[in-house]
Amino acid sequence: MSVSAPSREAGLCEDRQPRRKRDPTATRTALLRAAGELFAERGFDQTTVREVAARAEVNQALLFRYFGSKQELFAEVLSHNSEALLRSGPAAELPRRILESVLSEHTRSGAEHTLVALLRSLSDERAATLLRDELGGSYSERLASLTDAPDAELRADLVLAWFFGVGMMRSVLRKSPLAEASPEVIVDYLMRAVPLLLERNAPADDE
């Protein structure tokens, strides 16, 4: 029994239907989100590109197409999420935002994931270089702009060292009682002292 011409044509048209185009922007966003979550949970060294691709529900080859390597992906996550945090509010409130992000290890927001990823990746030499560049190029620079002291960069580094030291003891080392303390209490204590480091137009003396 022969197939009629219309039926054959319908079958050919069906076979030639173009595949749905992949959305590159959506794919990149999914990979960045998945990588941010995994880097925060496990750190740089313990996260594999296979796991990132699986969580993003995309082919592993696309990760290499868009980012080239795990190091480049990590750098992109840091840069992308750092800018989101740095620009998410007034400059004067940046120290509080950074500290709250360091303490918010269980939050699903990309901005928070960046800082937890920093803490969990310090032992990897490749990641440490990226972290140092990101801290120096983004966080320190913005914090230093909040004070007109001649040693503004040093003061900014001291604030970051304090915040990340607290984060390391709390989130990575799980030191008690800091690990169990309320984030609100920790923020309240530390933010009382931060203005002393990032003061502006401080008088020469107290008279």
N, C-alpha and C positions, 0 to 999 in steps of 0.2 A: 504494500500500500504506500503510494507516494505521498509526500508532504506537500500540501498546496503552497504556491508561491507566497501568499500573504503570511502563512505560518512560518516559512523559512525566513522571510524578511524580519518578522517579529523576533525570531530567535537570534538572528544576527545582530539586530539592534540591541537586544538585551545583553548579548555577550560583549558588545562594544561600549556599554555604558562606562563612562570614565569613573575611575575610583575617586572617592571623596578626598579632596586635597587636605593635607595635614596643615594645621595652623602653627607656623614656626614660633610665633609669640607665645601661644598657649603652651607649647611644648617646652620652651625655655623656662617659662614661669613655673610649670610643674616640676621641672628638674631642679630649679633653684629652691623651691619650697621643700621638696623631698630631701635635697642635700642639706639644707639648713637644719631640718629636723634631725637627720641622722648624725651630722657633725656635732650637734648639741647633745645628743644622747650618748654618743660613743667616742667623739673626738675624731681627728683627721685620720690617724693611723688605722683605727679599727673599722673605718667605713670603707666599703668597697663600691666601685662604680656599678657593679651588678645590682647591689642592694638599692642604690639610688635610682637606677633605671626601673627596677621592679616597683618601688614605692611610687614613682611617678607614672607607672603604667605605660612606659614607652620602651622602644627597642634600645638596647645598650649602645648600638652604633650611633644613635642620634646624640647621645651624650658626648661622644668624641667628635661628632660633626660640629656641634654647637660650641663646645668648650675646649676640645683638644686633649685635655688630661685632667686627672683628679686635682692636681695643684691649681690649674687654671680655674676649675670649677670652684674650688675653695676660695680663691682670690675673688671670684665674681660674687660669691655669696657674701663675703665680708664687705666688699665695696657696696653692693646693692643694699644690704640690710643696714649698714652703717649710715648711709645717706638717708634711709628711711627714718632712722632714729634721730640723727642730727637735725633733720628738717621737720620733725614732727611737733615742734612747739617753739616757744620763745627761747632765744639764746641763753637768757639768764636762768632758765630752768633746766639747762642741759645737764649740770651735775646730778640733779635729782633723777632725771630720766635715765642717765647712765647707771646710776646706783640701783634704781628700781629694776632695770633690765638685768643687771648682774644677779640680782636676787630672785628673779622670776624664771627659774629654770624649768618650771612645768608649764609655762605659757606657750601657746601655739602660734604666737605672733612672730613673724620673721625677724623683726627688730630685736626681740629678746634672744632668739636663737643664736644670733651672731655672737653675743657676749658669752653665752654658755659654751659655744664652740671654742672660743678663745681659751677658756679655762681648761677644757678637756683636751686641748691639742698642743699644750706648751711643751710636751716632751718630744714631739716630733720636730727634727731640725728643719725640714722643708717647710712645715707649717709655721714654725717659729719665725722664720724670715718674713713670711707674708704677714704674720701678726705684728711684728715690729714695725714694718712699713705702714700698715694700716693704722696702728696706734699713733705713730709719729705724724703721719700725713693727715689724719682726720681728727681723732679725738684730742690729741695734745694741742694741735693748732687751734681748734675751736675753744678749748678750755683756756688756753693762754690769752685769747682775745678778750676774756672776761675781766682781766686785771691789767692795770697799767703799771704794775711793779716792774722794775728793771730786770728781774729774774723770772719773768712770767712763764717761760718754758719750763724752768725747774719746778715752779709751783704747780703747773699743770701736770707734770709727770708725778709729782708727789700725790696729787689727788687720785690719779689713775692707779698708782701703785697701792694706795690705801684701799680703793674700791675693789681692785682685782685680788688683793691679798685677802680681803674679807670674803670675796666670792670663792676663792680657792679653798679657804678653811671651811666654808659652809657647804659648798656644793660638791667638791672633789674629795677633800679629806674628811668631811662630815664630823668636824670637831664640835663636841658638846661644851657648853650649852648653845654655842652660836648656831649650830645646825638646826636646833629646834626653835630658835627665837623667831618671833613674828617679824616679817619683813618691814612692817610699819614701824616697829620699835627700833630696828637697826637704822632705818632711814632717818628717823627722828633724831637719834643720837649723832649720827655722822653729819647730818646737814646743819647741826648747830656749829660745827667746827669748820666746815668747808669755806664759809665766807671769810674766815680769817686768812686763809691761803689765797683766795681769789678776790681780795679786797681791791677797791678802786678809789683813787684819789685819797689814799691814806695820809693823815697828817704826819709831820715829821716827829712830833712828840705828843704826849697826852695832855699837855697843858691847855 
